[in-house]
Amino acid sequence: MKCVQCKMSFHDGVQCSSCKKDLDFGCAGISEANWRKLGNERRMTWKCQVCRYASSSPLNTSTSESASLELILSEIREMKVKVSDIPALIDDVRSIKGELKDLKKCCEFNSNMVEDFASKLSGFASKITEIEKSQDMLQAHETTITKLRAEISAYDQRSRLNNVEIKGVPVKKDENLFKIIDKISHVLNFIIPENQINYISRVPLFNSNDKSIIVCFLNRYIKEDFVAAARGKKTISTNDIGFLGTNTRIYINDHLNADSKQLLNKTRALAKEKNVKYVWIKHGKIHLRKDDTSKVFIISHEADLNKFA
């Protein structure tokens, strides 16, 4: 069957009892369930909307046709109102298309930028890896250099084991250092044979205009005994060795290199802070003893000071 209104084929629908025309449920304006609920008698008297309108309207056929035309005109007017918005919609669509085009270009540009950044980051990552490897190598080299410096410093200090450094003796023009050492040895009651001295020289002091006297002995035991005699004397001044008018204290100690002197200064600072009683030099090494009953520590490296931190 075909619906008289929409011309579509259907298998199940309704039939108007007046005009005998077949309609599907949609065009008849009734659902299948409601159609079944009507029962046989009411279905036999059911009329479509056109027949119901014609039977209920007192107007003649021409009047009905006029009403239908008026209804169509009304719908056309409504359609014209709706259609009037189409140009604005078209403009909006064009604007959106333009924006989408710009957005696409922007996305493509950003995509290219991201790829470029990704490429650069990959290069940076490779360089960072190389730098990290270089840093590891550098650290290894620094460790080796530090070790070598320590060994060189230790060797340098061992080479000074026969040396004594004397500070506080004023510098005089045309001075005879052998005579000065002879006078000091007499004050200490420790006579040094001149043939036991390898050399004597003046060396400048760091950050000072004064110069100390370095005495290098041929025999280390004589050097140790000389230093021990100076410590036993406790104090000796320039006045004691003939520098009249002056009374500057003279210091006699082992000849330390720069690293050992720096370590000695740090040891003395720590000793003052921790109330350590004794700090002294023997055989070119720094010795430390907290009090009379404590054991003696040898400070060879700055790390050894951590024992007292």
Secondary structure, 3 states (H helix, E strand, C coil): CECCCCCCECCCCEECCCCCCEECHHHHCCCHHHHHHCHHHHHHCCCCHHHHHHHHCCCCHHHHHHHHHHHHHHHHHHHHHHHCCHHHHHHHHHHHHHHHHHHHHHHHHHHHHHHHHHHHHHHHHHHHHHHHHHHHHHHHHHHHHHHHHHHHHHHHHHCCCCEEEEECCCCCCCCCHHHHHHHHHHHCCCCCCHHHEEEEEEEECCCCCCEEEEEEECCHHHHHHHHHHHHHHCCCEHHHHCCCCCCCECEEEECCCHHHHHHHHHHHHHHHHCCCCEEEEECCEEEEECCCCCCCEEECCHHHHHHHC
